[in-house]
Amino acid sequence: MDDNKSVRLQINELRKLSETCGSNTIFEPQTSPDTRESSAESVSWAPGVRAPEKKLTLFALRLSIFEKSATGLGTLGFIWATVVLLGGFAITLDKTDFWFITIILLIEGTRIFSRSHELEWQHQATWSIADASISSFRALRSSSHILIKAVKAMGRPLSLIRKQSHNTREATPVDQSQVGRWKHSRAATRTWITSDVPLLPYGQWIFLSRNISKVLYWLQLLSATACVVLSCMKLIKHNYGDVQKGDTDKRNRQSALNIFYALALAEALLFLMEKAYWEWKVIHCKLLEQVNKECEFGPSGMVSIRRFFYDAYSRCVNGSIFDGLKMDMVTFAMDLLASNSPDEQLIGATILRQFSTSARYSDDTLQKIGVNLSVVERLVEMLNWKDPQEEEIRKSAAEILSKLAGKRQNCLRVAGIPGAMESVSSLLQTNRSSGECADEIGEKNLILDHGNYSFWTFNHLGLLILKKLACYHDNCGKIGNTRGLLPKIIDFTHAGENLLKDNNVAPSQILTVKRSLQVVQMLASTTGATGKHLRKEISEVVFTISNIRDILRHGEKYPILQKLSMEILTNLALEEEATERIGGTGGVLKELFNIFLNQGMPEHQNHVRRAAGEALAMLSLESRSNCQRILRLQVLEKLVGALEVPLLRVNAARILRHLCTYSGSDCFYELKGVIAAAPTVLKVIMSEENKLQEVMVGLATEVFKRMTSRESSIMFERAGMKEEELAKALVQILEKFKHPSAKVPRIRRFTIELAIWMMHENIKNVYIFKDLGMEKELEGVLETTSELESFNIFSGTVGLSRHTTTIHSLVETALNVLKVQDS
């Protein structure tokens, strides 16, 4: 089942590649100079994305209403007690009322103190790895009090609270196994972990900071309950002392006491209602868990959710109650990313990674990140963090950038950051260390010596980022100019026989090879002067061609790798020097022919055979040495036979034409067998059109040049046609293509060349062409000639390998032949 699934995946990938590449090849101009841009992820922003964190900000708003109301009543009660009661009736107060007021004020003071410090203690108690990942919700349940600290203590700058948590780490939502590793790695720290600080030398359990928050929480509840009890006792009994008739002072005192106790009762009840509302939403409705699930953060994401809620609540309490509604999770995470605290950096990076990789939230998240240059720069900077304890932050930053680089408007922005390519290069760790400076080797040892470091993950992410950046022409130049980056990429293309034939090979290893080949292929296909420079640099790396040869030789199980390898060879062959290097590397041409002519290949690998043919056609173009190497492989007869195979005949015709044209006169007899292709060529010219007709007309000229008049007559008889019919077909081609065509840029040239040969070979053909109106068509060609018809191959819209004879000269030669014979 696994093998079948693997085959299906490879078929789909090949289909996608063929759809991306389209029907055009390097032998036709591309109407868009850089068609790879269309392969980048399309941009479809989703401004109406539903934000789960809105539930938290609304919850914070409602809680802040309770809190501000209770605080207002408490303040009013305190003023009433100190100014009216103790200030105006202190002497006349009953002893019981005096002590009740004093006790209530002390209770209120205790509760306010608890509020203002409780969240600070709870912050310290819950930022450790164990609390964050194992008992985050349990800690949350036991700390409803955390809300209240925001009222007073979080009136301080938010950065002060953040600063207090710089010695701990949070495990990522994705990999829970990181929890133990992080906890172990932090165990040897030289500074205290705040949740474990013993405040006093004795009674350590009680005075641990993680337990103080619990004491403060219960102290608040007891204070509020006591306040309710005491206030109710006095309001029910009204035992304020006897009030005589006409005693106005005592009546006023009684009213003042009623107001005070009512205010105290109202404040305590509001506080308890706030607690009840919190318990109902958080414990019963599980609001935080629900939001965490919708955000797709995973179990340990509760720390991020809780921290976001605290900040939103503090804004509602310290400012306008509506300030918290302006917060969103993405902006919150970007703020944390800029922090100096490792904990907050990790939380921010984790949130952004989860949202960036989520199908629901990625578009909106990447849009917000992309327009914030400082955040993008921060993410790029994090790629250089080599400390094993910063692995999760680095990994998250790499994943975010891999998504960000897939968006068209952000790709160039990422590459434009100074040092961005060097930062991406730092993600790649290869087995070879040649050409690396001492600092780079030292950094690599630091990483590889850490047994659990996921350096293969970073390799994949680095190659993925480069692949997306390479979709754009300007970025390709920057990749090529980055010191040491190109050899690293090529080093990842290495896949020996043991790897390619191992049935138990790790998928990650094949993925690494695939992504590196994709990057090299994109760089090699770059147009213009940048592409020329890159192809030169790629071909000069000594491992490039040999690595590709190994994939061609042993990679039959991975057709996608073979196809990418052959596309690299095709593009490298645009440069003469690279063409000679490829042909001179032992076995490359042979392996290409083994794939191209392999009739036993399954149908889903047809794209691979076609790619092999295109590579061979390029390598044989204008290369005498490669043509002679091909002839020594004794594949001429098979190439002639391939003209009958629909899948192969276009490239087979190109290869045969190049062999005839560029092998040299000393190979005349080795090419004698090509004349057997004549009947097939003639039939195709008469029955097909467009690209296939073009290559066959081009081959026909070279084939007939190697025949005597008698042999050509025999070939026409075998094809079951006469020369007049061929002449008519050639005139019809010129009638059809009155202007140069980008689909078949050489068809008029090849047609005129074949017509000239026919007129030189047999004088009767001159009169046939004249009768068919050939002269008129040729004059029309003179008026519509174009540079498009002057080249063998194209790099984008730039023509390469110019024909030695111009189309204008060919037309004039043909017209002269017609006129000479006429005279």
FENLIN-V234367 format. One line per field, one symbol per residue. ss: DSSP state (A for helix, B for strand, O for the rest). phi: phi as a letter, one per 40 degrees, with the letter a starting at -180 (. if undefined). A space follows every 50 residues. Layout:
ss->???
phi->???
This chain:
ss->OAAAAAAAAAAAAAAAAAAAAOOOOOOOOOOOOOAAAAAOBOOOOOOOOO OOOAAAAAAAAAAAAAAAAAAAAAAAAAAAAAAAAAAAOOOOOOAAAAAA AAAAAAAAAAAAAAAAAAAAAAAAAAOOAAAAAOOAAAAAAOOOOAAAAA AAAAAOOAAAAAAOOOOOOOOOOOOOOAAAAAAAAOOOOOOOOAAAOBOO OOOAAAABAAAAAAAAAAAAAAAAAAAAAAAAAAAAAOOOOOOOOOOAAA AAAAAAAAAAAAAAAAAAAAAAAAAAAAAAAAAAOOAAAAAAAAAOOOAA AAAAAAAAAAAAAAAAAAOOOOAAAAOOAAAAAAAAAOOOOAAAAAAAAA AAAAAAOOOOOAAAAAAAAAOOAAAAAAAAAAOOOOOAAAAAAAAAAAAA AAAAOOBAAAAAAAAOOOOAAAAAAOOOOOOOOOOOOAAAAAAAAAAAOO OOOOAAAAAAAAAAAAAAAOOOAAAAAAAAAOOOAAAAAAAOOOOOAAAA AOOOOOAAAAAAAAAAAAAAAAAAOOOAAAAAAAAAAAAAOOOAAAAAAA AAAAOOOOAAAAAAAAAAAAAAOOOAAAAAAAAAOOOAAAAAAAAAOOOO OOAAAAAAAAAAAAAAAAAAOOOAAAAAAAAAOOOAAAAAAAOOOOOOAA AAAAAAAAAAAAOOAAAOOOOAAAAAAAAAAAAAAAAOOAAAAAAAAAAA AAAAAOOOAAAAAAAAAAAOOOAAAAAAAAAAAAAAOOOOOOOOOOAAAA AAAAAAAAAAAOOAAAAAAAAOOAAAAAAAAAAAOOAAAABBBBBOOBBB BBOOOOAAAAAAAAAAAAAAAAO
phi->.ccccccccccccccccccccgccbccbcccbdbccccccdccacbcccc bccccccccccccccdcccccccccccccccccccccbbdccccdccdcc ccccccccccccccdcbcccccdccbccccccccbcccccccbddddcdc cbccccddccccccbcbbbbccccbcccdcccccccccccbccdcbcccb cbgcccccccccccccccccccccccccccccdccccfccgcbccgcccc cccccccdcccccccccccccccccccdcccccccfcccccccccgcgdc cccccccccdccccccccbccccccccbcccdcccccccccdcccccccc ccccccccccbccccccccccbcccccccccccccccdcbdccccccccc cccccccdcccccccccdgcccccccccbbccbcgccdcccccccdcccc dccccccccccccccccccccbdcccccccccdgccdcccccccaccccc bccbccdccccccccccccccccccccgcccccccccccccccdccccdc cccbcccbdcccccccccccccccbdccdccccccdgccccccccccccc ccccbdcccccccccccccccfbccccccccccfbccccccccccdcbcc cccccccccccbcgccbdcccccccccddcccccdcbbafcccdcccccd dcccccbccccccccccccgabccccccccccccccbcbdbccbcbcccc cccccccccccaccccccccccgccccccccdcbcacdccbcbabgbccb fcccbcccccccccccccccccc
